[in-house]
Amino acid sequence: MEIPENHHHETWSETESIGSRSTRSARVGFSGSLSGPLSGPLVSNNKKRSSKKSARFSDDVEDFVEITLDVRDDTVSVQNIRGGDSETALLASRLEKRPSTLSVKLKQVSQELKRMTSSKKFDRVDRAKSGAARALKGLKFMTKTVGSDRGWSQVEKRFDELEVDGKLPKTRFSQCIGMNESKDFAGELFDALSRRRGITSASITKDELREFWEQMTDQSFDSRLQTFFDMVDKNADGRISEDEVREIITLSASANKLSKLQDRAEEYAALIMEELDPDNLGFIEVHNLEMLLLQAPAQSTHMHTDSRVLSQMLSQKLVPTKEHNPIKRGFRSLNYFIEDNWKRIWIVALWIAICAGLFTWKFIQYKNRAVFHVMGYCVTTAKGAAETLKFNMALILLPVCRNTITWLRTKTKLGVAVPFDDNINFHKVIAFGIAIGVGLHAISHLTCDFPRLLHATDAEYIPMKPFFGDVRPNNYWWFVKGTEGWTGIVIIVLMAIAFTLAQPWFRRNQLKLPKALKKLSGFNAFWYSHHLFVIVYALLILHGYKLYLSKEWYKKTTWMYLAVPMIIYACERLLRALRSGNKSVKILKVAVYPGNVLALHVSKPQGFKYHSGQYIFVNCPDVSPFQWHPFSITSAPGDDYVSVHIRTLGDWTSQLKAVFAKACQPASGDQSGLLRADMLQGNNIPRMPKLLIDGPYGAPAQDYKDYEVILLVGLGIGATPLISILKDVLNNMKQQKDIEQGGVESDVKNNKRKPFATNRAYFYWVTREQGSFEWFKGVMDEIADYDKDGLIELHNYCTSVYEEGDARSALITMLQSLHHAKSGVDIVSGTRVKTHFARPNWRTVFKHTALKHPGKRVGVFYCGAAGLVGQLKSLSLDFSRKTNTKFEFHKENF
């Protein structure tokens, strides 16, 4: 326990946890950091009985609440609440009503608190303090729900399904108790519980399983500690040797999929023995392990907030209120929807209005022609759909003119009203409109127009002679074999192929196709099929020129619709070809990392300027001379190189990794990665494949400079554009420091670049694999070393490790704390940034940011899988409406 001291005000604060037990009422335990001239513990009991210290916390750890009070003279005010629920405000108000009684109680225990905080590092500590709460949270073998009576009923049911001759074999123990993913850990737990009871058999009865279950779900600290100790103490001599420590480290690392930790188990076992066995006895006992658990710092993701804004916690209504009136509820939801999507709404509404207008105009035009009396509404529908089809075939090219969009985003203010970030989504919407137009046009012609014309009487056919000839067509084949017919059919077939292979289940190889058909899926199939558009547009122009019912050239308007968009797109492709031809870059460094990630560092072409968050297209002729693939830039604009990190998820990226891996050598001991090749070091420089780049192109993340506070969230390889932003923020911090010291002149003052508004950044990186942290190890360490003021807050999360409180990760947590305190390096990530386990509590993250930055605009930038988009967007909207901090959400499309 630490007592922070303020020498200027001669005040001090301390934390004590008091638990109160009642068999008839709900138990409430809380602790407070009490600052002021008088400080002490505060206890509340629902029965209003006198309170006293308890040797235990409440069995229900989730009911534990910590309250920070400011006590001055006879006044008590609430400063902070941790772990509270909806009743927290009521509890706080009750505390503030009895200042005089509280002051007396605080005086009585102030000296006792001082005495307890003066204990040595591993002296035995009273478990009534907050350390015990952490210890209880750190040794859960079963969750609260599983450990209930309902949990036992499920275990009992599984026993009946898995038993063999009335007994449960050890091999099925993990499945029975619900530890399917940790069979080795469950096996060690089985052995420990068996040793405690003298069971030597490899199977147990239902009664013995019930005893095991009761011990595993026992909420007392002693029981949990003893169970964990028994797991480590395999020879049951009451002492833990270094070999036993090493074995349990290996077991815990295996259960949490931490392969690198397994490789260094011997080193970490020596570290624990050094810390817990200072007298070199060669063993540690249960009380040593107890001290480590009690003193281990909390790994909770709950954030501490500044005292000047903590009082807002009690008044902020972050939980949505329920509106019982369905009309008002619907109106409010509609209002929120319009407010959040007004850019998309007006663009889509304008597009629908144009399509509807074109359809109506052409529909009415043909209804007033003679052909209507023969073909009826079939021809009006076909021609109306054709008009919208021409418009959409022209419009669909514009969202993929990336150079144009990048220029509009960067150089104009249109981004205020036009959602450039949704260009690909709008491309897909237009494609859907084209599909509808093709369907209406083709079906109306093939199933209605042509049959009605074939069956028309001679009198009815007379007005049709100028269009179809003096001799009436005598069969259906006449229409199909004509230029208008076969071009239309080929267009439909090619469109259907491109549309089908563009679907996610084809493009991302999600379908289990036979080996012979495997090449019909994947990105390559999508890329090549999409380039059939060249043939489609040529046939469309021909199809639109050879019309049956329009003979004058000025009425054949297909080429008029397509001319401007096709010229713009052709110029885009020409510019791209010329620019990429001059940007054959030199390979500077190559690294292959765990997780199938290839990192490429290349020379920066002359005149190549970009913003953090943007992306480039990469082409490798050794893999494919035609394919260009987009990747986020991970270097910062101030770096003298350009870097990308590429994860092998498809056929092209797999081939790219294989080509570069051939030129690499195994990494040395002081290098990160599996394979490396550094062109700037050594004489044996291997031959590298040729690489071309094109760009940069605009992306949502490039707008981060518009915000003073940014919240960056990356999942796995989705961290790539965010790493570039972090490096840019760090470089700006260094530049600002140099300017303050008079070393350099500001570029902003000389109007060389846009002012850098960002002065606070929060980065949350969530990944499944321990090896992923090697990708950006250098950046993490550089930020941790340089950013002494904490302007950049880094949070790494490894989801393969069981969440805080699980016994399977308890030893990892202890070891992490010891190693970081000694060397400043995290055992999971290998960086100076401490790794959190499991997934973040995103609501807590947003609450922390909102309370730290009241009244600010916070830019939330997310890059990763689509599954988290909805939650982050919802939280951004929720906190923007219910706090005075405005969160603006941006997501990366890939």
N, C-alpha and C positions, 0 to 999 in steps of 0.2 A: 504494500500500500504506500502511495506517495502522498506527501503533504506539501503542496506548493506554498511557498512563502512569499509575501509581498513586504519587502523591507521598508518601502516608503510609507505604507499605511499601517504597518505592524498588524496586519490581519492574517489569518490563516484559515485554511479549509481542509476538511477531511471527509472521508466517505465511510459510512458504516451501514451495514445491512441488518435489519431486524426482522425476524419472522415471527408471526403470532399464529398460534394454533387454536382452532376451535372445531369441535366435533359436530356442532350443530349449525354453524354458519360458514359462509364463504370466507376463505383465508386471504388476507391481503398482506403482502410483505413489500417493503420499499426501503430505499436508502437515500441519503441526501448528502450532497457536498455543501456543507454549511459554512458560510463565510461571514465574518464580522467579528466584533469583539467577543461575542459569546457564541459558542458552537456546541452542538451535541446531537445525539440521536433522537429521532422522532418516531413514535409508534402509534398506529391507529388500530382499533379493534372494533368490529361491528357490534359487539355486545357491550361496549363501553366499560370493559373491565380493565383493571390496571394491567399494563403491559410489562413484559419482561423479556430478557434475552432468551433465545431458543438455540439449542445446539444444532438445530436443523432448519433448513428452509422449508417452506411449504413443498409438499410433494409435487404440486403443479407448478413447475418452473415458469410457465408462461404467465402466471399471475404476479410475478415479481416486478415491481415498479420502483424506479429510482427517481427521486425528486430532489432538485437542487433549490435550497432556500437561501435567501439573503436576510440575515438577522442583524438588525442594528438597533441597539437600545431595546425598546419594547415593541419594535415593528418587525413583522415577518412578511416577506413577499416571495412569491414563487418565481424562480428564474428559469428552471428547466425541468422537463419530465421525460424520462426515458422508459420505454417499454409499456407506456400507458395505452388505454383503449378509450372508448367513447365516454367513459365515466371519469376520465382524468380531470376534466375541468371542475366537476363537482367535488372531487376529492381535494383538489387544490384550494378551492374556495373554503372548504371546511378547515383546512390547515391555517388559513389566514385569519380566521375569526377568533383565535385564542392566543394572541401574542404573549400575554404575560405568563400563562402556564407553560408555554413552549420555552420561554427564556429561562425559567427556573430549571426545567428539565435539561436544557442545553448546558447550563452551568455545571450541573452535577456530573456530567460525563466528559467534559472537555479534557481534563487531565488524563483520564483513562485512554481516550483516543490518542493523545500525544504519546503515551507510554507504548501503546501497541504499534505505532508507526515507527518506533525507534528500533524494532527488532532487526536482527541480522537477516541476510538474504534467505537462508534456508532454515531459520528457526521455526519451530512449530507455531502456526497462527490459528487463532480462534476462527472456526468455520462460520461463525455468524456474520463475518464480514463479506464484502462483495466478491472477494476471490472465490469463495465457496460457490457462489452462483455460477461463476465461470466454470468451475470444476464440474458442477452438476451438469451444465450444458455440454461439457466436453467429454462425457463418458456415457452416452446413451447407446445401449445395445439395441433397444427397440424404441420406436416412436411412441408418443403418448396414445395415439389411436390404436396402434397395434397392440400396445401393452394393456389394453382394457379387457373387460370380460368378453366383449365381442371379438377381440383379437384372439383370445384363447379358444373360443368356439370355432374360429376359422382354422386354427392350428389343429384342434382336435379332429375336425372334419378331414383335414389333409392327412393326419395320422391314420385314420381309418382307410384312406385310399392307398397309402404308401406302405403300411405295415406288412411284415412278412412273419407269419406264425405268431402274431400278437406282439411283435417287437418292431421298432423302427431302426433300420440299419444306419450306421454313421454316414454312409454315402448318400443317404436321402435326408439327412438332418437339415441341410441348407434349404432344400426345397420345402420341407415341412414348416420351417419357421419364417420363410419368406426372404431368405438370403440367396436367391438363385445366382446372383451376379458375383457372389463372394464365397464360393464353395470352400476354398482353402481357409479363409478366415473363420467360417462356420465350423470347419473341421477342428481347428485349434480351440475354438470356444467349446465344442463338444468334449474335447480331451480335458480341458481345464475344469469344466463342471463335473466330469466323471472322476477325475483325480480327487477333487474335494470330497466326493461321496464314496470313494474307494471302489468305484465301478471299473472293472477290468474288461468287461465284455464290449464288443464293437457294436452292440445294439442295446436299446433301452425300451422299457415298457411304457405304457401311457402314464402311469403314476410317476415314474421317474422323469418323463418328459414334462409333466406338470410341475415337478420340483425345479427342473431346469428353467422352465418358463417363468416361474415366480421369481427366481433369482435374477434372470435376465431383465425382467420388467420392474424389479425393485427400484423405487425412486430414491432410496437413501444413498448418501455418498459412500458410506462404508461398504455397502454391498457392491456398488459399482466398482469401487477401487479394488476390492478384494478379487472380484471376478477378473478384472484386467490384470492384476498382479499374478493371479494363478495362470493366466494365459502365457505370461512371459516366463514364469518360474516353472519350467517343465519338469524338473526333478523334485518339485514340491519340498525343497529344503528351507523355504522361507527366505531365500536369498537369490538375487538375480545376478548372474555372471555376465561378462562382456559378450560371450558367445550367445547367450540367450537374448541379450539386447539386440545383437546383430540379426538373429533369426526373426525376431518380431518386427524389426525395421524392414527386413526383406519381405515379410508377409504383408505388412501394411502397404509397402510400396507396390506390391503385386496387386493387392485389392483395389488400389487407387490408380492403377495403370501408370505408375511413375517409374519407367524403366531406368532412367538415369540415376534415380535415387537408389535403386537396387544395386547398381554398379559400385556405388560409394557407401554401401551399408557398413563396411568395416570402419571407414573413417568416421562416420556419424556415430557409430556405437562407441568409439573411443572418445568422441566429444561428450556424449552423455555420461560416460563413466568419469571423465575428467571433472565434469560439473557436479555430479552427485556423489562421487567418491573421492573427495579431496585428500583423504588420508591413505589412498592407495591400498585399501583393504582387499580389492579384487572383486567386490560385490556391492550391491546396493540393496536396501531393504524397503519395506512397504512405506515407511514414513518418509524416505527420501523421494519416492515417487509421488507421495501425497503433497509434499512441499512444492514439487515442480508443477503439479496440477493447480495448486492454490495460487501460485505466483505467476503462472503463465498469463501473458496479456491477452485480452479478449480479441477475437478475430471477427467480431460482429461487423456487419455491413451498416449498422446504424451509425449515422454520422453525428459528431458533436457540432453544435452550432454556436455562433457568437452570442454572448449574453444579451447584447443590445436588441436582438430581434427574437429572442426565445419566447418572450411573452406573447408574441403573435401566435405561437403554437396553440394556445388555449382558445383563441378566438377564430382562427381560420376554420371555415367549414369546408373541408376538403372532400367529405363524403357527399355525393350527390343527393339532393333532397327529392323525395318522391312526390310527384304531382298526380293527385287522384283524378282530376278532371281530364278525360281522354282528349278533349278538344284542345285544352291549354297545353297538355303534354305534347300532342302532335304539332301544335303551332310552334312551341319552343324548339322541338327537334328540327322542324323545317327551318326555323330561323337560324339555328346553329349550323345546319347543313349549308345554307346559302352563304352564311358568313365565312365558312371554312373553304368553300369551293366555288366562290363567285367567278374566279378567273376561268376555271374549266367550264362553268355553266354558260357564260356568255359566248365562249368560243364554240361550244357544241351547239348551243341554241342558234347561233349565226349559221353554222354549217347546215343544221337541219332545215332552217328557214330557206337557205339558198337551194338546197336539194328539193324541198317541197315546191318552191317557186318555179324551178326549172321543169319539174315534172308536170305541174299544173299548166304551165304555158304551152308545153308541147302536147299535152293531152287535149287541151281546148283547140289547138291549131289543127290537129288531125281529126277531131270530131266534126269540124266544119268542112272537111274535104270529102270528095266523092268516094274515096276508098273506105270511108267509115260505113257506107251502106252495104259494102260487101263483107268486110272483115269485122265490123262492129267494134266493141270496146277492146277487143284483143289487140288491134293495131294501135289504139290510143295508149293502152298500158305499155305495150312494147316500146313505143317511141318515147313515152315519158320516162321510162326506166333507162332507155339509151341516153337520154340527155343528162340525167344524173350520173350515168356511168362515165361519160366523157369528162364531166367536171371532176369526178372523184379520181379518175385515172391521171388527170393533170395534177390534182392537189396532193396526191399521195407521195409524189416525189419531193415536195418541199420539206416535210419533217426530217428527211434523211440527208438534206443538204447541210452537212455539219459545219462547214466553214462559214456558211451564211448565218446559221443560227449562233455560232460562236461570236461572230462579229456583231450581230444584233444584241446578244446578251451583254457583251463587253463594252461596246461603243455607244449604245443607245439606251434610252430610258424605257423602252417598250416592255422590259421585264416587269415593270410595275403592274401592267395589265395583261400581259401575255404569259402563260405558264410554259416557258421554254423547257423546263425540266420534264414536262410530259410529252415531249416530241414523239418518242417511240410509242407511247400509249395512244396518242392521236393518230399515228400511222396505222396502228391496229384497228382503231375505230373506223377509219376511212376504208380499210380493207374489208371490214364487215359490211360497210355500206356498198362497196363494190360487189360483194357476194350477193347481196339482196338485189342489186340492179341487174347483175348477170342472170340471176334466177328468173326475175320477172320478164326480162327481155327474151331470153331463150325459150322459156316455157310458153310464153304468149305466141311466139313465132312458130315453134315446132309443133305445138299441140292444138293451136287454134287458128292462127292466120292462114298458114299454108293449107290445111285441110278445108277450110271454108272457101278458099280460092279455087281449089280443085273441084269442089262440088257446086260452084256457082253456075247459074243458068247462063245461056248465051247473052241474054239481055243484060244481066247483071255484070257480065264480063266486059262489055263494050267500053265502059269508062276506064278499064284497067289495061287496055291495049297499049297506050303510050308507055306504060311501065314494064309490062311483061311480054310484049310482042303481040302480033296479030293472032298468032296461034296460041291458044290457051295451053299451059303446061298440062301434060297428060298423066304425070305420076309424081310421087313424092321425091323421087331421086333427082328430078330436075332442079329442085331447090338446093339439095344437098351438094350436088356436084358443081354448082356455080361458085364463082369467087366469093360471093357473099356467104354462101353456106359453109364451104370447107374452112374458110378463114375463121368464121365464128366458132366452129366446132373445135378447131385446133387451139384457139385462144382459151376456150373453156377447159380443155384438157390440161394445158400448161398451167393455167391458174389453179386448177384443182390440185395439181402436184405440188406447186409452190405453197399453197395454203395448208395442205396436209402436213408437209415436212417442216413447216414453221411452228407447228403445235409443240408445246413444251415436252410432251411425252415422246415425240420423235426427236426433237432437237437436242434433248438432254439424255438420250439413250435410256429412257425409263421403260421402254417396252422390251419384253423378252422375246425377241424374234429368233427364228432359226438362223443358223450360221450363214446359210446361203443368202439370207435377206438382211443380215446385220448391217451391210453397207448402206442400206436404205434409210438408216437412222443415224443420228449424230450430227455434229455441227457441220461437217463437210457436206453432208447431203443437203442440209438447210442452205448452206452458202451457195452451192452450185445450182440448186433448184431456184433460188431467188434470182440468180443471174439469167434465168430464162426470160426475165422481163424485157431484155433486148429484143428477142423474137416476138414477144407479145405486143410490144409497142409498134413494131414494124407491121405486124399483121393487123393491128387495130387501125392504123392509118389506112392500110389497103382496104380493110373491111368498111371503113367509114367513107371511102371514096367511091366504092362500087355499090352504091345504094340503089334499090329497086325504085323507090318512090320519090327520089330527089335527083334531078338531072343537072340543074344549074350548079356551077362550081361554088358559088357563094353560099349555097344552101348546104354544102357538104362541110360542116363546121368542126369535124373531129380534129383536123390538123390545127385549127385556130385555137382550140382549147389546149392542145398539147405543146404548141410551139415554144412559148416562153418558159414553162417549167422544164421542158426537155433541154433547152439551151442552158438554163441555169445549172441543171444537174450535169450536163456534159462539161460545162466549164469547171464545175467542182471536181469531176473525175480527172480532167486534164490538169488542173492545178495540182491535184494530189499526185498524179504521175510525175509531173515535172519536179515538184518539191521533194518527193521521196527519192527520185533518181539522184538528186544532189545531196541526199542525206544518208549516204552509206557510212555508217558510224564505225568507229574503232572500238572493239571490245576491250574494256579495261580490267574487268573482274567478273568472274563467274563463280557462283556457289550453289550447290545443291543441298537443301536443308531437309530435315525430317518433315513428314507430312506431304511429300511430293511437291515441294516448292523449289522453283528455279529462280535465282536472283541474278539479274544482268545489270552490270554497270558499264555504260558506254560513254564515249566522248560526247560533249555537247556541240552540236553543229553551229557554225558561225551564224549569228543572228537569231538563234533559237531562243525565244522568250516564252515563258509560261507562268501560270499561277498555280500555287498549291491546290490540289483537288482536281486538276484537269487530267486528261488522259491522252495517250498517243496510240496510233496503230503501229503494229509491228509485223514485219514480213521477213521470212527467212527462206531464200530461194532453195536452200538445200532440202527443205521440207516441202514447200509448194511455192512456185513462182507467182501464183495468182492470189493466194489467200492473205488477207490482212486482218489482224485480230486486235481489238482494243484492250489496253491495260492501263490501270491508274499509275501515275507517276509517283514514286515513293521518295524521290529526292526533293530538296527544297530549291526554290529559284536561285538562292544564293550559292548553291553548290556548283563546283566546276565540272560536274558530270550529270548524266541523267540515268536514273535507275528505275527498274520495274521488278516486281515480284510476281511470278507466274505460277499458279497452282495447276497441276496436271489433272484436268477433269474430263478431257475429251481426247479424240484421236490426234488432232493437230498439236495440242500442247504436250501430249505424251511423246510424239515424234521429236518435237523441239527439245525437250529435256534429254532424250536419248542422244541426239546429235551433239549437244554441248557436254553431256556427261563423258563422252569419249575423249574429250580434250582436257578433262580434269584429273586431278590426283587426290588421293585421300587426304583429308584435312589433318594438319599437325595438331599437337596437343594444345597449343595456345590459340587455335583458330576455331571458330564456330562452323557448323555445317558438317555434312558428310563428305562432300567432294568440293574441291576448290581449284581455281586457276587464276592467278594474279599476273597480269601482263606487265605490271610495273616492277615486279621483283623477279630476280633470277635470270639466268641466261638461257635456260631451256624453255623457250616460249613455244607452246604448241600452236598448230594451225587452228584458227577459229573459223567457224562458219560465217558467211557474210550475213549482215543484218541491216535492214532498212527500217527507218521509222518515218512516220507521217503525223503531223500535228503541230501544236497541241490543239485539243478540242475542249469546248466548255462543258462543265458538269456542275451539278447543284452545289457541291462542296466548295467551289471556288468563291462563293459569296460570304465566306466566314469572316472576312475583314470588315464587314458591315456591322458586326456585333462586338460589344465590349466583352461579353461573356459567351463562351461557346461550350457546348456539351457534345462531345464526340463519342459515338458508340459504334464499335466495330465487332463483327462476328467472324472469327477465323480469318481468312484471307481478305475479308472486307475491311480490315484495318489499313490496307495499303494507301488509299487517298488521305486518310486521317493522319498517318505517320508523316506524310509530306507537310501537312498543316502544322503538326507539332514542331517539326524541324524549322519551319518558317517562323513560327512564334518564338522559338528559342533564338534563332538568328536575329530576329528583331529586338529581342531583349538584350542581346550582346551589342547590337548596334546602338540602341538607346543608351546603354551604359557608356559606350565609347563617346557618344555625343555629349553626355553629361560631364564626362571627364575632359572634354575638349579635344579628343583625339581625331574625330572626323566631323565633316559637315553634313548636316541632315539633307537627305534627298528630297524630303517633303518640302523643306524650305525652298529648294531650288525647283520645285514642281516637277520632279523627275518621276514621282510615283504617287499613287493614291495613299492618303494617310492611313496608318495602321491603327485601327480602333481597338483591336483585341488586346486586353490586358489580363484576362483570366481564362484558363482553359481547364476543362475536366475531361479526362480520357478514360473510357471504359472499354477494355478489350476482353472479350469472352471467347475462349477457345477450348476445344476438347482435349488436345494433345499437349503434353509437356514440351515436346520438341518444338512446338510452334513459337515459343518464346525466343528461340534462337534467331528467328527471322529478323527481328529488330532490336537485338540485344544492345548493339552499340548506341542506338538512339536513346533507349531507356537509361542506360548508364550515363550518357552525356547530360541528359536532362536532370537526372538525380544529382549529379555532381555539381552542375552549374547553377541550377535554380534553388538557391539558398532561401529565397523569400517565399517559396511554395506557390508561385503564380501558376504553375502547371501541375495539376493534381493527377497522378497516374494510378489507375486501378486495374490490375490484371486478375482475371478470373479463370481458373482451370476447372472445367465441369466434370472431368474424369475423377476428381477427388470428391469424396463424400462430404456433404455439407457440414458446417460447423456444428459440433455437438455429437456427431456420430462416432462411436467407439472405433470404427475402422480408420478414421482419420485423426484420432486423438494424439497418437504418437507423432504423426506428421506435424501436427500443430505445435507440439512441444519442441520437437527438433527444429522446426522452422524458427521459432522464437529464440532458441539458444544460438543457432548458427548466425542468425541475422544480428543478434546483439554482439556476437564476438567478431564477425568478419564484415558485417554490413552487406552480405550477399544472401539472396533468397535461395533456398535449396531447391525450389520447384522451377523457378524461371531462370535461375543462374544470373539474374540481374540485381541491381540495388533496389528494385521495386518489389515490395512484399506482395505475394500472391494471395488472393482470396480464394476460397473454395466454393464449389457449386455455382449457382447463378445469382446475380445481383437482385435485390429487391428494388425494382425500378421505381415504385412509388416513393420509397425512402430516398432514392437518388434525386428525384425531382423535388421532393420536400426540402432536402438539404440545400439544393441549388436555389430554390425559391426563397428560403429564409436567409440565405447568405447574401442574396442580391435583390432586395426589394426594390420595385420600381424600375428594374432593368429589362432590356430586351435580350433574351437568351436564344442564340441560334443552336438548334438541335440538329446535328448531322449524323445520319445513320447510313451505314453501308454493310450489307450482309444479306442473309436469307430473308425471304419475304414474311416468314412466320412472326417476326417481332415487330413488323411495321405497324400493324393495327394497334398493339398495346402502347408503343411509344407515341404514336400520333394521338391516341385517345388521352394519354396522360398529359401531353403537351396542351391539348385543348382544355382539359379539365382544370389544370393548374393556371392556365391563362385566364380562365373565367372566374376562378375562385380565389385568386391571389392578385396582387398588383404587379407580379412578375409575369412578363409575357414571353411564352415559349413559341418559337416559330420552327416548325418541323420541316426538314429536308431529307429526302432519301435518295440514295444512289441507285440507278438502274443498271443491272448487269445480268 
